[in-house]
Amino acid sequence: MDREMIAEKLESLRRCVQRVADKCPPDAEILSHDFDLQDIIALNLSRAVQLCVDISAHLISDLDGPPPDTMGETFHALSREGIIPGALADRLRKAVGFRNIAVHNYEAINWTIVHSIARHRLGDFSEFATAVATRMQ
């Protein structure tokens, strides 16, 4: 396991989450009309999800068993190994769905949902980071 690479990705994850927290407006209506905030939040949430997938793939490469077929399955593989809780794996799998919409179908984004994610689900990334850091000890 490349601990330095994982530590760098965890730091990038922390910065993305902090950027979302700092820039998320108090009201979803503001976000729905502010294109700059939309870009900042969508990009950083997408990056956060991708960083979690990348870290997970790296951890899985050190485990026995076949690699997951999808990005979402990487989290369930970590859950099966006891690295992250199953409920967190489910939430992160759903986050991959958001990432896919943000990257491939940006115009279909529901900014009210994004606002809710930014306000209420950032802790999922912190929980993931804590679990990974614990695994690395």
Backbone hydrogen bonds in HBPLUS format (Angstrom, degrees):
<---DONOR---> <-ACCEPTOR-->    atom                        ^
c    i                          cat <-CA-CA->   ^        H-A-AA   ^      H-
h    n   atom  resd res      DA  || num        DHA   H-A  angle D-A-AA Bond
n    s   type  num  typ     dist DA aas  dist angle  dist       angle   num
A0006-ILE N   A0002-ASP O   3.09 MM   4  6.40 163.6  2.12 155.2 160.0     1
A0007-ALA N   A0003-ARG O   2.86 MM   4  6.02 157.9  1.91 146.9 153.5     2
A0008-GLU N   A0004-GLU O   2.94 MM   4  6.20 153.7  2.01 147.6 154.4     3
A0009-LYS N   A0005-MET O   2.98 MM   4  6.26 157.1  2.03 149.1 155.3     4
A0010-LEU N   A0006-ILE O   2.81 MM   4  6.05 153.3  1.88 151.0 158.9     5
A0011-GLU N   A0007-ALA O   3.00 MM   4  6.22 149.0  2.10 142.2 150.2     6
A0012-SER N   A0008-GLU O   2.98 MM   4  6.28 154.8  2.04 145.4 152.4     7
A0013-LEU N   A0009-LYS O   2.85 MM   4  6.08 153.5  1.92 145.9 153.5     8
A0014-ARG N   A0010-LEU O   2.92 MM   4  6.17 155.2  1.98 143.8 150.1     9
A0015-ARG N   A0011-GLU O   3.00 MM   4  6.30 157.9  2.05 149.0 154.4    10
A0016-CYS N   A0012-SER O   2.98 MM   4  6.25 158.2  2.03 150.5 156.1    11
A0017-VAL N   A0013-LEU O   2.99 MM   4  6.20 168.7  2.00 156.9 159.5    12
A0018-GLN N   A0014-ARG O   2.93 MM   4  6.09 158.2  1.98 148.1 154.7    13
A0019-ARG N   A0015-ARG O   2.90 MM   4  6.05 154.3  1.96 146.7 153.7    14
A0020-VAL N   A0016-CYS O   3.04 MM   4  6.34 159.5  2.09 151.9 156.3    15
A0021-ALA N   A0017-VAL O   2.96 MM   4  6.20 166.8  1.98 151.2 155.1    16
A0022-ASP N   A0018-GLN O   2.83 MM   4  5.99 156.5  1.88 149.9 156.4    17
A0023-LYS N   A0019-ARG O   3.02 MM   4  6.09 148.8  2.12 145.3 152.9    18
A0024-CYS N   A0020-VAL O   2.91 MM   4  5.75 137.1  2.10 154.4 161.2    19
A0030-ILE N   A0027-ASP O   3.20 MM   3  5.57 129.5  2.47 104.9 116.0    20
A0032-SER N   A0028-ALA O   2.94 MM   4  6.21 152.1  2.01 149.5 157.6    21
A0033-HIS N   A0030-ILE O   3.14 MM   3  5.50 153.8  2.21 107.8 115.7    22
A0034-ASP N   A0031-LEU O   3.34 MM   3  5.21 151.1  2.43  99.4 107.3    23
A0038-GLN N   A0034-ASP O   2.97 MM   4  6.25 156.7  2.03 151.1 158.7    24
A0039-ASP N   A0035-PHE O   2.99 MM   4  6.19 159.9  2.03 146.6 150.8    25
A0040-ILE N   A0036-ASP O   2.99 MM   4  6.27 167.3  2.01 153.6 156.8    26
A0041-ILE N   A0037-LEU O   2.89 MM   4  5.97 172.3  1.90 156.2 158.5    27
A0042-ALA N   A0038-GLN O   2.84 MM   4  5.81 165.1  1.86 151.0 156.0    28
A0043-LEU N   A0039-ASP O   2.95 MM   4  5.80 161.3  1.99 144.3 150.5    29
A0044-ASN N   A0040-ILE O   3.09 MM   4  6.10 163.3  2.12 141.9 147.1    30
A0045-LEU N   A0041-ILE O   2.88 MM   4  5.98 156.6  1.94 151.2 157.8    31
A0046-SER N   A0042-ALA O   2.91 MM   4  5.98 159.6  1.95 145.8 152.1    32
A0047-ARG N   A0043-LEU O   2.86 MM   4  6.07 159.4  1.90 149.0 155.2    33
A0048-ALA N   A0044-ASN O   2.93 MM   4  6.01 154.7  1.99 138.5 145.6    34
A0049-VAL N   A0045-LEU O   3.00 MM   4  6.27 161.8  2.03 151.6 155.3    35
A0050-GLN N   A0046-SER O   2.95 MM   4  6.19 166.6  1.96 152.0 156.0    36
A0051-LEU N   A0047-ARG O   2.79 MM   4  5.99 157.1  1.84 153.7 160.0    37
A0052-CYS N   A0048-ALA O   3.04 MM   4  6.29 155.4  2.10 146.2 152.5    38
A0053-VAL N   A0049-VAL O   2.96 MM   4  6.30 155.6  2.02 151.3 158.4    39
A0054-ASP N   A0050-GLN O   2.84 MM   4  6.08 163.2  1.86 152.9 157.4    40
A0055-ILE N   A0051-LEU O   2.89 MM   4  6.07 166.2  1.91 152.4 155.9    41
A0056-SER N   A0052-CYS O   2.92 MM   4  6.00 160.9  1.95 144.9 151.0    42
A0057-ALA N   A0053-VAL O   2.85 MM   4  6.07 161.9  1.88 154.1 158.8    43
A0058-HIS N   A0054-ASP O   3.04 MM   4  6.27 153.6  2.11 145.2 152.2    44
A0059-LEU N   A0055-ILE O   2.96 MM   4  6.28 160.1  2.00 152.9 158.1    45
A0060-ILE N   A0056-SER O   2.83 MM   4  6.04 161.0  1.86 156.0 161.6    46
A0061-SER N   A0057-ALA O   3.01 MM   4  6.15 141.7  2.16 140.1 149.4    47
A0062-ASP N   A0059-LEU O   3.13 MM   3  5.59 151.8  2.22 108.4 116.4    48
A0063-LEU N   A0060-ILE O   2.91 MM   3  5.11 161.8  1.94 111.8 117.8    49
A0074-THR N   A0071-MET O   3.08 MM   3  5.47 146.4  2.20 106.5 116.1    50
A0075-PHE N   A0072-GLY O   3.28 MM   3  5.91 140.7  2.45 111.4 118.7    51
A0077-ALA N   A0073-GLU O   2.95 MM   4  6.23 149.1  2.05 151.0 159.6    52
A0078-LEU N   A0074-THR O   3.13 MM   4  6.44 151.9  2.21 141.6 148.3    53
A0079-SER N   A0075-PHE O   2.97 MM   4  6.22 148.0  2.08 140.4 149.7    54
A0080-ARG N   A0076-HIS O   2.89 MM   4  6.14 159.1  1.94 148.0 152.6    55
A0081-GLU N   A0077-ALA O   3.18 MM   4  6.42 141.1  2.34 138.9 148.7    56
A0083-ILE N   A0078-LEU O   2.89 MM   5  5.21 153.6  1.96 163.5 155.9    57
A0082-GLY N   A0079-SER O   2.89 MM   3  4.99 157.5  1.94 106.9 114.2    58
A0089-ALA N   A0085-PRO O   3.03 MM   4  6.38 156.8  2.09 150.5 157.7    59
A0090-ASP N   A0086-GLY O   2.98 MM   4  6.29 153.0  2.05 149.3 155.9    60
A0091-ARG N   A0087-ALA O   3.09 MM   4  6.39 158.6  2.14 145.1 150.4    61
A0092-LEU N   A0088-LEU O   2.87 MM   4  6.09 161.8  1.90 157.6 162.4    62
A0093-ARG N   A0089-ALA O   2.91 MM   4  6.05 147.9  2.02 143.7 152.6    63
A0094-LYS N   A0090-ASP O   3.12 MM   4  6.42 152.5  2.20 144.2 150.8    64
A0095-ALA N   A0091-ARG O   3.00 MM   4  6.31 141.2  2.15 137.5 149.0    65
A0096-VAL N   A0092-LEU O   3.08 MM   4  6.43 137.4  2.26 141.2 151.1    66
A0096-VAL N   A0093-ARG O   3.16 MM   3  5.21 129.8  2.43  94.6 107.4    67
A0097-GLY N   A0094-LYS O   2.99 MM   3  5.13 123.0  2.32  97.5 111.9    68
A0098-PHE N   A0094-LYS O   3.23 MM   4  6.76 149.1  2.33 144.5 152.2    69
A0099-ARG N   A0095-ALA O   2.91 MM   4  6.24 163.3  1.94 151.2 155.6    70
A0100-ASN N   A0096-VAL O   2.88 MM   4  6.14 155.5  1.94 150.9 156.9    71
A0101-ILE N   A0097-GLY O   3.14 MM   4  6.42 155.9  2.20 146.7 152.3    72
A0102-ALA N   A0098-PHE O   2.84 MM   4  6.11 167.1  1.86 160.6 164.6    73
A0103-VAL N   A0099-ARG O   2.89 MM   4  6.03 150.6  1.98 149.3 156.7    74
A0104-HIS N   A0100-ASN O   2.86 MM   4  5.76 162.1  1.89 145.6 151.4    75
A0105-ASN N   A0101-ILE O   2.79 MM   4  4.82 150.0  1.88 130.5 137.8    76
A0108-ALA N   A0105-ASN O   2.88 MM   3  5.72 163.6  1.91 129.2 134.7    77
A0109-ILE N   A0106-TYR O   3.19 MM   3  5.70 164.1  2.22 122.3 122.7    78
A0113-ILE N   A0110-ASN O   3.09 MM   3  5.50 122.8  2.43 105.8 118.6    79
A0114-VAL N   A0110-ASN O   3.08 MM   4  6.45 159.8  2.12 149.1 155.4    80
A0115-HIS N   A0111-TRP O   2.89 MM   4  5.92 155.0  1.96 136.4 143.3    81
A0116-SER N   A0112-THR O   3.05 MM   4  6.29 154.3  2.12 140.5 147.1    82
A0117-ILE N   A0113-ILE O   2.88 MM   4  6.21 157.2  1.93 153.3 159.6    83
A0118-ALA N   A0114-VAL O   2.86 MM   4  6.10 166.1  1.88 155.2 158.7    84
A0119-ARG N   A0115-HIS O   2.91 MM   4  6.08 141.1  2.06 144.6 155.4    85
A0120-HIS N   A0116-SER O   2.80 MM   4  5.76 149.3  1.90 149.9 157.3    86
A0121-ARG N   A0117-ILE O   2.87 MM   4  4.90 155.3  1.93 138.6 140.0    87
A0124-ASP N   A0121-ARG O   2.99 MM   3  5.58 154.6  2.06 114.8 121.9    88
A0125-PHE N   A0122-LEU O   3.06 MM   3  5.61 132.7  2.29 111.4 121.5    89
A0127-GLU N   A0123-GLY O   2.79 MM   4  6.01 157.6  1.84 151.3 157.6    90
A0128-PHE N   A0124-ASP O   2.95 MM   4  6.13 156.5  2.00 143.0 149.3    91
A0129-ALA N   A0125-PHE O   2.92 MM   4  6.14 162.8  1.95 146.5 151.1    92
A0130-THR N   A0126-SER O   2.90 MM   4  6.11 158.7  1.94 149.9 155.3    93
A0131-ALA N   A0127-GLU O   3.01 MM   4  6.23 159.9  2.06 147.9 153.2    94
A0132-VAL N   A0128-PHE O   2.94 MM   4  6.23 158.3  1.99 154.6 160.7    95
A0133-ALA N   A0129-ALA O   2.87 MM   4  6.04 165.6  1.89 151.5 155.9    96
A0134-THR N   A0130-THR O   2.91 MM   4  6.06 154.8  1.97 147.2 154.1    97
A0135-ARG N   A0131-ALA O   3.02 MM   4  6.24 153.3  2.09 141.4 148.6    98
A0136-MET N   A0132-VAL O   2.98 MM   4  6.29 144.0  2.11 148.1 158.2    99
A0137-GLN N   A0134-THR O   3.19 MM   3  5.42 152.1  2.27 104.2 112.4   100
